[in-house]
Structure formats: structure tokens, C-alpha cells
């Protein structure tokens, strides 16, 4: 003999959905109570590691680009000194500096666009294990366990003092302060693009 519905008291033959809906509500409430803090810890951990990675990746790209910029400045400086016994023309230095700024902007954009895959990677490292169905705590939970939940584990080693997302870094200018005598402007500005082994 099947019992009547524990919520609306209809007979079992009515097959009402009250108990199923009540179970769903209780499940959501238990999940909120037991899992929200764990999910928050995981989210904080993943966010911090992803930010660290993106900033490190950006630093690698900009270091290469700044090294190339410094080499270009040395080249035009040596050339101006050799041919004209003067400093490079300000317009030439400005063109090289402007190309560096555009390149750094591109590097930052490329770095930020990697967030989805980086976040998925670190979420994939999180290990949440379910106990075996044969575990005594599952097969025969003690009555005391039903009165108070087991202690929740948390993700430790939180990231502290990290940079904010989108935290830009100032870019030092690559050119030198011009003197009183300059080499003549080049016949055409140099297009120092992205095809110089930066990636």
C-alpha cells in the first residue's frame, strides 16, 4: 500500500508532482548551503591563476617587442651618426615609437582574448571527487550525520594582491630626447610591422 502525498495528501494513484517539486527545492537549498562557498573559493582560485598567466604571457610578448624596438633605435642612431655625424631625425624616432605602442596594444588585445581558454584550463585542474557507492558513509550514514553536515572542504592557496583584470602597465618611451642637430628625415618612414620574429 503506497502512502498518500506527504505535501498535498492526495492518494498515490493521483501521481501528483508535489513531492518531486519539493525535492528539487530542498536540493537547491542544500546545494546553496553546502556548495556556494566551495564554488566561490574555486572561482576565486581560477580567476587569480588566469590573471597571473595572462599578465605573464603579455610580459613575454612585450619584452620581445621592446627588445626589437631597442635594437631598431640603436640601428637608426648608429646610421645617423655614421652618415651624418648627428642624431636620428625626430620623425624617424617618433615613427618607431608609434609602432612600438601599436604593437603593445596588439599584444595586450591578444593576451586578453586568451581568457576563455585559460579559464577553462584552470577549471579543468579542479578535482572534486564523489565517494564510492560502497563507502560505508554512503551505504549506512550515521544518524548524527543527518543532523549536521560534514565539514566542507575549501580551496586553499588563494591568490593575494594580484593585478586587476585589464590592469594596464605604463610603457616607457623608447626614443631619446633630440638634440640641436639631426640627420635629414628619411625619404620614407619605415614600417616596422609585426613580421620581425615577435611571435
N, C-alpha and C positions, 0 to 999 in steps of 0.2 A: 504494500500500500504506500503510494507516494504522498509526501506531505504537501499541504497547501503552500501557496507562495508566502514566503516569510515577510513580504512587504505589503502586498495588497490583499492577501488572504484568499485569493481565488484558488479554486481546486487545480491540481496539477494538469488535468485534462485541458484546461484553458490555454496552457502553454504561453503565458504572458512573458513579457521581456523584462519585468521589474528587477528580478534578481541579477540577470545579466548586466543590465544597466547599472545596478548598484555595485556590482563587482568592478565594472570599469571605473566608476567614480572612486571607489576605495583604492583601486590600483594606482590611479593618478595621484591621489592624496599620499599614499605610501611612497610612491616614487618621488614626489616633491619633497617629502620629509627626509627620505634616506639618501637620495641621489643628487639633489640640486647642488649641495656643497661640493660633492665629488666632481660633478660636471664643471662647476666653476673653477675648481683647482686645475682640472685638466685644461680648460680653456685658457687660464692664465699661463700655465706652463707652455702650452703650444704657441700662444701669441708671443711670449718672450723669446723662445728659441727661434721662431720665424723672423722676428725683428733682428735678432743678432745675426742670423745668417744673411739676410738681405743687406744689412749695413756692411758686413764683411765682404760680400760679393761686390757691392758698389765700390768699396775701397780698393779692391783688386783692379776693377776696370779703370777707376780714376787714376790710380798710381801709374798704370801703364800709359795712360793718355798724357799725364803730366810729365812723365819721363820723355815721351816723344816730343812734347811741346818744348821742354828744356833743350833737347837736342836741336830742334829747329831754330830756337833763339840763338844758340851757340853758332849754328851754321851761318845764319844771316849776319850775325855780328862779326864773325871771322871774315866773311866775304867782303863786308863793307870796309873793314879795317885793311884788308889786303889790297882791294882795288881802289879805294877812295881815301884811305887813311882817316876814316870818320866812323861815326856810329851809324847803324842802320836807320833808314828813314822811318819816322814815327808811324806813317801809314802802313808800312810793311809789318812793323811790330804789332800795331793795332789789329791788323788782319789775322795774324797768328793767334793773338789773344782771343779774338772773337771766335775763331774756330775752336779754340780750347773750351770756351764757355758753351758753345753749341754741343760739343762732344760730351761734356759733363752732364748737360741736360738730358741728352740721349741716353747716357749711361744710367742716370737715375730713373728715367722712364722704363728702361729695360729691366732694371732691378725690381722696381715696384710691381711690374707686370708679372713677376715670378711668384708673387704671394700665393695665388691659389695652389700651385703645385707644391710649394714649400710647406704650406699649412697642412695639406693632405699628407705629406711625408711625415711630419711630426705627429699628426694624429694617428698615423699608422704605427708609430712606435709605442703608443699607449697599450698596456697589457691589462685587460680585465678578464679574469678567469671565473668561470662558473664551477661550483663544486660538482663532483660526480653524483649521479643518481644513487650510487651505492654508499655515499658518505653517510655515516651514522647521524650527523646533524641534519641531513636531508630526510632520511628514511624515518627517523624517530626523534624529532625535535623535542627537547625537554620543555615541560610546561613553563618553566621560568623564562625560556627564550621567547615565548609568546607574549610575555608581559613587558618586555623591553628588548629593543633591537640590539644586535651585536654591534660593537664599536665600528664605526665607519673608518675605512682607511682613507688617506688623503695623499695627494701628490705633493712630495716634498721638493726641496731644492728649487724653490721659486726664484724666479729672476728678480733681482733687485736693482733699482737705479738704472734701468735701461733707457735707451733713447726712445723717443716717441715715434710713432709711425709718421713717416713723411718728414722726419726731423732733418732738415737740410743742413749741410755744412757749408761754411763760407769757403770760397775758392780764392786762394791768393793769386793776385795778378802775376802773369808770367813775364811781362815786359819790364825793361829798365827805364828809369827816368831819362828822357832825352837831354842831350847837351846842346851846345850852341851851334855845332857844326854837324851836318848829317850827310849821308850819302844821298844821291838823287833818288827819287821814287822809282821803283821798278817799272818796266814797261807794262806789266800786267800783274795783278795781285795773284799771289799763289793760292791755290785751292787745296789746302791741307785737309783732305777729307778723311773718311773712316777707313780707307784701304791701306793702312800703314801698320798692319800686324797688331792691332789693338785687341783683337778677339781671337 
